[in-house]
């Protein structure tokens, strides 16, 4: 997905509730850091998802038009509900690290399993 988004010329940003020291290392080991135009780690901003302040930091920092922004996440509460607070369109992807029994509230798009796509 990251490769395809970059090929389309899309800007890709990461909002993470992880700790900077672990996230930076893991992203470099996996070779995915270069896919992101900016990476915002909650430990650097003293707020975290789903707090709308964290989402607003991203929107304001990059002058993003919320109507043209899609938030992709794998946590119904932290990602989807948080993004909805600032009126972002949302795409929920249920993954092996999604919270158990996760039930996102009205994402705009959803993938319940990686092999079964629904719109």
N, C-alpha and C positions, 0 to 999 in steps of 0.2 A: 504494500500500500504506500509506504513512504517513497519508494522508487517511482511509482506511478504518479504520485502527487507532484514530485519534483520535476518529472518529465513534462507535466502539464504546465509547469511554471508557477505552481502554487507556493505560497509562503507557508511554512510549517513551523509551528511553535510548540514547545512542551511546557506544560504546567504540571509540576510534580510535588507531591507531599513528602517526598523522600528527603534524606539528608544529603547535602551537597557532596560530602566526602565519599559517600558510597555511589551516588548516582553518576558523578563524573567518571569515576574509574570504570564502572560497569558499562557505560555508554561507549567509552573508548575501547574497551576490550571487545565489545560486540561490533564495533565499527559503525555505529549508527549516529554518532554525534554530528557528523557532517550533514545529515539530512535536515537538521533543524536550523532555522534562521535565527532563533533565540531560544534559550532554555531558562525558565524561571523556576527556581527551587524554593519551596515554601520556607525553608529554614533561613533563607536570605532575606525574607520579607516580613517575618514575624506575623504571618497569617497563613492560612492554608485553605484548600478546597474543603468544604463548599462555601466558604466565606466569599461573598460577592466582591469584597475588596481585592482579593487575589485576582479574580477575573478582570476587574476594572483596571488593575495595574497593567495587565497585558494589552487590553484595548487601548488605553491611553498612551502607553509607551510606544506603540506602533501605529497609532492613529487608525485603528481598524474600524471599519463600518460594520456594526454588529449584524446588520441585515445581510452582509456578504461573508459572514464568518460562520464556520461550522466547527463545533467542538466535538471531537471524537474521544470517547472515554469508555472504560470498562467497569465503572462503579456507578450504580444508579444514584446513590445519594451524593457522594462527593463530586462526581463529574457531571452527571446529567442534571440533577436538581440545582447544583451550583451554577452551571452555565445558563439554565433557564431563568435564574434570578436576574441576570443581566440581558435577557432576551436573545440569547444566542440560539441558533439552530443546533440540534444535537443529533449525534449518531452514536448509539450504544452498541458496543461489541462485547458480547458475553465471552469471557475467556477463562482459562484455567486459574487465573489469579483474581477473578471477580469475586466479591463477597458471596459466601454460600447463601442460597435462596434469594439472590439479588433480584429485585423487581423494580426496574426503573420506572419513574412516573412520566409517561407520555413523551418518550424521545421522538424526534421527527423521523428517524430511521433506526432500524434495529437489525442486528445479526445475533440470533439466539445461539447459533453454533457456527463455527468457521466454515462449515461445508454447506450450510443452508442459509441463503440470503433472503431477506424480506425487506420490502420497502413499504 
